[in-house]
Amino acid sequence: MVKRSFKIINESGIHARPATTLVNTAIEFKSNITLTALKREVDFKSIMGVMSLGIYSGVIIEIKAEGEDEMDAINTLSDKIVSLGLGKEI
């Protein structure tokens, strides 16, 4: 299992459009991937789960991946979060 934490810096937080991009990216991997924020954990491959967290600017999130392609998954999702201007790794 690998995990990384980020502080959300985007003023709008993780809203529908970037959430969809992140979920679609997560779906590409075989590993189990979870997103934790605001004391709740959801499947990162579920758009409803991610949107239900209501992640806003300043929130700390944690991504966990476990499986055969966990490193690729965590690296790709981390790069996507940074490149979309959503958050910075802490």
C-alpha positions in Angstrom: 0.0 0.0 0.0 1.2 3.5 -0.9 -0.4 6.8 0.1 0.1 10.5 -0.4 -1.4 13.6 1.2 -2.3 16.9 -0.4 -3.7 20.2 0.7 -6.4 21.5 -1.7 -5.4 24.9 -3.0 -8.0 25.5 -5.7 -10.5 28.1 -4.7 -13.4 25.9 -5.8 -12.0 22.8 -4.2 -12.6 19.5 -6.1 -15.8 20.3 -8.0 -17.5 18.2 -10.7 -15.2 18.7 -13.7 -11.9 17.9 -12.0 -13.5 15.2 -9.9 -14.6 13.5 -13.1 -11.1 13.7 -14.5 -9.6 12.2 -11.4 -12.2 9.4 -11.2 -11.6 8.5 -14.9 -7.9 8.4 -14.2 -8.3 6.1 -11.2 -10.6 3.8 -13.2 -7.6 3.0 -15.5 -5.8 1.1 -12.7 -6.4 -2.4 -11.3 -5.4 -1.3 -7.7 -8.0 -0.5 -5.1 -7.8 3.3 -4.6 -9.4 5.3 -1.9 -9.7 9.0 -1.2 -10.0 10.2 2.4 -11.1 13.7 3.4 -13.0 15.3 6.2 -12.9 12.1 8.3 -14.5 10.0 5.5 -13.1 7.5 3.1 -14.6 6.7 -0.4 -13.7 4.6 -3.4 -11.7 6.9 -5.7 -13.3 5.2 -8.7 -16.8 6.4 -7.7 -17.8 9.9 -8.9 -20.7 9.9 -6.4 -18.3 9.0 -3.6 -15.8 11.7 -4.5 -18.5 14.3 -4.9 -20.2 13.3 -1.7 -17.1 14.4 0.3 -17.7 18.1 -0.6 -13.9 18.9 -0.7 -13.3 22.6 -0.5 -10.1 24.8 -0.5 -7.8 24.2 2.5 -8.9 20.5 3.1 -6.3 17.9 3.5 -6.9 14.8 1.4 -5.1 11.4 1.4 -5.0 9.0 -1.5 -4.2 5.3 -0.9 -3.6 2.7 -3.5 -3.2 -1.0 -3.0 -2.6 -3.6 -5.7 -0.3 -4.6 -8.5 -0.1 -1.2 -10.1 -0.2 0.9 -6.9 2.9 3.0 -7.6 1.8 3.9 -11.1 -1.7 4.8 -9.8 -0.5 7.0 -7.0 2.1 8.7 -9.2 -0.4 9.4 -12.0 -3.1 10.7 -9.7 -0.6 12.8 -7.8 0.6 14.4 -11.1 -3.0 15.0 -12.1 -3.9 16.7 -8.9 -0.9 19.1 -9.2 -1.2 19.7 -13.0 -4.9 20.6 -12.6 -4.0 23.1 -9.9 -6.1 21.4 -7.3 -3.6 20.8 -4.6 0.0 20.5 -3.5 1.6 17.5 -1.9 2.4 17.8 1.8 
